[in-house]
Amino acid sequence: MEEKAFDLVLTGHIHKSFGRDSIGGTEVVNPGAVADGRYGILETGDEIDVKFKELG
């Protein structure tokens, strides 16, 4: 991500680093582990909209 340009990178199964960040101009989204009750809803268009949710 630091060497190439991407609009968006989605990650998963990383238990500690959930959230939204930017690395080298690339938007990085990790909703967290569904085993911990976390998930995300992503909508794309002119902008990237992310809603982080929890089960329950």
C-alpha positions, 0 to 999 in steps of 0.5 A: 500500500505504501508503494502502489495506489489503491482506493480501498483495502478490506482486511479481516480476521485481525482481532485487535486492529479493527477500524478505519485508517489510511496508509499512503493514501489508501483507505484501509477498513477492518471491521474486526472478527465476526467471532467477536460479534463485529462486522461492517457494512460498506457502501461505495459511490462517490465516497466510501461509507463504512458502518461498523456494527456489532451482533446482538 
